[in-house]
Amino acid sequence: MPPPDDATRLYHILDSACKAAVFVRGKSREDLDSDELLALALVRLLEVIGEASTGITERLRAKYPEIPWREMANTRNRLIHGYFDISYDLVWETITKELPPLTRRLKRIFKEENY
């Protein structure tokens, strides 16, 4: 089986970001402290976003330098390797503030790239 292409990886990023938006709808930051299932789901979605971002080709990265490719991968690495010290403040901030504009931009990339 061939490795996933850019379209597949972008879809995984976009799908995970959209799921995160649905999961936090009607929730507050405090819910992360009291709802373990929510916290685990959001962390996992950020891990998927970061992992998928590492496989994006250099061609696409160069074409869309405004996308925080490296930061997404770094977030994944921090969550995976620092699992014992996750900052839910940063998880919440990432999902509620950083993912919405990323989602909009990824949707435009899908159209521009004819995916």
C-alpha positions as CSV (number, residue, x, y, z in Angstrom):
1,M,0.0,0.0,0.0
2,P,1.5,3.4,-0.9
3,P,1.9,6.0,1.7
4,P,-0.8,8.6,2.1
5,D,-0.6,11.6,-0.2
6,D,-1.0,15.3,0.6
7,A,-4.7,15.2,0.0
8,T,-5.2,12.4,2.4
9,R,-3.1,14.0,5.1
10,L,-4.8,17.3,4.7
11,Y,-8.1,15.6,5.0
12,H,-7.0,14.0,8.3
13,I,-5.9,17.4,9.6
14,L,-9.1,19.1,8.5
15,D,-11.3,16.2,9.8
16,S,-9.6,16.2,13.2
17,A,-9.9,20.0,13.5
18,C,-13.6,19.9,12.6
19,K,-14.2,17.1,15.1
20,A,-12.4,19.1,17.8
21,A,-14.7,22.1,17.1
22,V,-17.8,20.0,17.5
23,F,-16.5,18.4,20.7
24,V,-15.9,21.8,22.4
25,R,-19.2,23.4,21.2
26,G,-21.1,24.4,24.4
27,K,-18.1,23.5,26.6
28,S,-15.9,25.6,28.7
29,R,-12.2,25.3,29.6
30,E,-13.2,23.9,33.0
31,D,-14.8,20.9,31.3
32,L,-11.4,19.6,30.4
33,D,-10.6,19.2,34.0
34,S,-13.9,17.4,34.8
35,D,-14.5,15.4,31.6
36,E,-11.7,12.9,31.0
37,L,-13.3,11.6,27.8
38,L,-13.3,15.1,26.3
39,A,-9.8,15.8,27.4
40,L,-8.5,12.5,25.9
41,A,-10.4,13.0,22.7
42,L,-9.1,16.6,22.2
43,V,-5.5,15.5,22.9
44,R,-5.8,12.6,20.5
45,L,-7.2,14.9,17.7
46,L,-4.2,17.3,18.2
47,E,-1.9,14.3,18.0
48,V,-3.5,13.2,14.7
49,I,-3.2,16.8,13.3
50,G,0.5,16.9,14.2
51,E,1.3,13.5,12.9
52,A,-0.5,14.1,9.6
53,S,1.3,17.4,9.2
54,T,4.7,15.7,9.3
55,G,3.9,13.8,6.1
56,I,3.0,16.8,4.0
57,T,5.4,17.1,1.1
58,E,7.9,19.9,0.9
59,R,6.2,21.2,-2.3
60,L,3.0,21.8,-0.4
61,R,4.7,23.2,2.7
62,A,6.6,25.7,0.5
63,K,3.4,26.6,-1.4
64,Y,1.5,27.4,1.8
65,P,4.1,28.7,4.3
66,E,1.4,30.4,6.3
67,I,0.2,27.0,7.6
68,P,2.1,26.2,10.9
69,W,3.3,22.8,9.7
70,R,6.2,22.7,12.2
71,E,4.2,24.0,15.1
72,M,1.5,21.3,14.5
73,A,4.2,18.6,14.6
74,N,5.8,20.1,17.6
75,T,2.5,20.1,19.4
76,R,2.1,16.4,18.6
77,N,5.6,15.7,19.9
78,R,5.0,17.6,23.1
79,L,1.7,15.8,23.7
80,I,3.1,12.3,23.0
81,H,6.4,12.7,24.8
82,G,5.2,14.9,27.6
83,Y,1.9,13.1,28.3
84,F,2.5,13.3,32.0
85,D,2.5,17.1,31.9
86,I,-0.1,18.3,29.4
87,S,-1.3,21.8,29.8
88,Y,-5.0,21.8,29.2
89,D,-4.9,25.6,29.0
90,L,-2.8,25.2,25.9
91,V,-4.9,22.4,24.5
92,W,-8.0,24.7,25.0
93,E,-6.3,27.7,23.5
94,T,-5.1,25.7,20.5
95,I,-8.5,24.2,19.7
96,T,-10.6,27.3,20.3
97,K,-8.3,30.0,18.9
98,E,-5.8,28.4,16.5
99,L,-7.9,25.7,14.8
100,P,-10.8,27.8,13.5
101,P,-8.6,29.9,11.2
102,L,-6.5,26.8,10.2
103,T,-9.7,25.0,9.3
104,R,-10.8,27.9,7.0
105,R,-7.4,28.0,5.3
106,L,-7.3,24.2,4.8
107,K,-10.7,24.4,3.1
108,R,-9.3,27.0,0.7
109,I,-6.3,24.8,0.0
110,F,-8.5,21.9,-0.9
111,K,-10.2,24.1,-3.5
112,E,-7.0,25.6,-4.8
113,E,-5.4,22.1,-5.1
114,N,-8.5,20.5,-6.6
115,Y,-8.6,17.8,-3.9
